[in-house]
Amino acid sequence: MKIWRQVIGVLVCINILTGCKGAEIHKAEVPEPDQSNELQIGLSFDSFVIERWIRDRDIFVSTAKELGAEVNVQNANGDVNEQISQIEYFIEKKMDVIVVVATDCDALGDVMRKAKNAGIKTVSYDRLISNGGSDLYVSFNNIQVGRLMAESLVENIPEGGEVFLIQGPLTDDNVRKVRQGIDEVLAGTNIKVVYEANCDGWLAEQAYDYVKEGLQQTRNVKGIICGNDDLASHAFRRLSEERLAGKVVLTGQDGDLAACQRIVSGTQEMTAFKSVEEEARLAAEYVVKLGRGESIDDIEKTANDGAYDVPYLELEPKAVTKETMDELIIEGGYHAREDVYLNVNE
């Protein structure tokens, strides 16, 4: 009996020791929490009020995903304080890169520098953030956009005359650049801007009221330059009610479908087309490079944000008219032919 008690005791000790040893091994082999190597990109949009931003978002996200990056998309809905909060959230989440379509280019400099100080790469997308020291700025030559619009007026109103200028908010740096291009071309011509207004937050409905107000001051208007095609749609609506559609030279930008339909129908003269697919795709490629610490020295241009010279990936806009519609819009795959010519009996 005593012997059996000894045997049992030995077995119990062995089990205890084995169990302890097994526990130690098990503890050592517990895997660490999965830390994904996927690049993390934070992308904050001003809003999706403008039609083109949906395209930008989709192309950017799909391109980044193909390159092995994950994109967290946020929409500020035109609220600058909300956008600041979104950027701070991205900083807290330790994103590798933060990309911003600015609601207010003058109000985001501090938070963008905060991100840089946290070791995060920052990118101004389409609109250059003032004093932010972005690591990259991707946009079109917006001064040239203004030139193209004004050149259309000069070509179609050779005798000169009075025109309206309906643009977006001055908090958008591109609005100032477009205006610079317009003024360069119209200087020394017989075309005179007699009424101008800026639509807050790019709210296109305001363009209708502004055109109405302008027409109350003068009905002798020969042309209207609109900051984008969405504004042009509402300007066109007011012109139609005044039986002036097709008589007043109307211009816009972005290549929206409704604008293209008006161009082939003869009620809008041109749109300054910017291939947002190209912009979003290239931006995603360079953002991934930045996030991985790769060189972007092939970008030779810089743009000054008021305090810093920012590497500037500059793209060129093109004027889409009735004559260039097929080549630039349809053959380029931006809109389908049957959609563009929907209201035209060919």
PyMOL commands that set and color helices and strands:
alter all, ss='L'
color gray80, all
select helices_A, chain A and resi 2-29+52-66+80-92+109-117+142-156+173-186+200-202+205-217+229-241+257-265+276-291+325-330+337-340
alter helices_A, ss='H'
color red, helices_A
select strands_A, chain A and resi 39-45+69-75+97-100+121-125+136-140+161-167+191-198+221-226+249-253+270-273+302-304+309-315+318-320
alter strands_A, ss='S'
color yellow, strands_A
deselect
rebuild
show_as cartoon
